[in-house]
């Protein structure tokens, strides 16, 4: 299947490609090994509470040490 790149840098995806993503409006776009990778993203409501966020982190197994490490990595000068 072909996808067309427009003059405004927009890509039109074939209907068959997006049929399995009902209700998804946003995709995280990345380039990996010369390929464009789109990952569906479900947006978190603005009203998410800190308690809900902490519960989700616990469910995912994210620890305070993981958060500290991630912040240090993000602040580092390495790409």
C-alpha positions, 0 to 999 in steps of 0.5 A: 500500500502506498501513502502519499506525502503532500506539499504540506508534509502531511501523509495520507494513510490508506483506509486499510491501515487505519481501520484497526485504530478506531477512536485514535486521533494521535500517533507518536511518530519516530524514525527507526532504522530508516523507517517511519514508525507510528505508535497509537497514543491515547491522550490522558485527560487533563483532570488526571489526579496525582493519585491516579498517576501514582497508581499507574506508575505502580502498575507499570512497575516504575519506581522513584529510583526510575524517575530520578534516573530518567530526570538525570538522563534528561538533564544530561548533555548526552544525546 
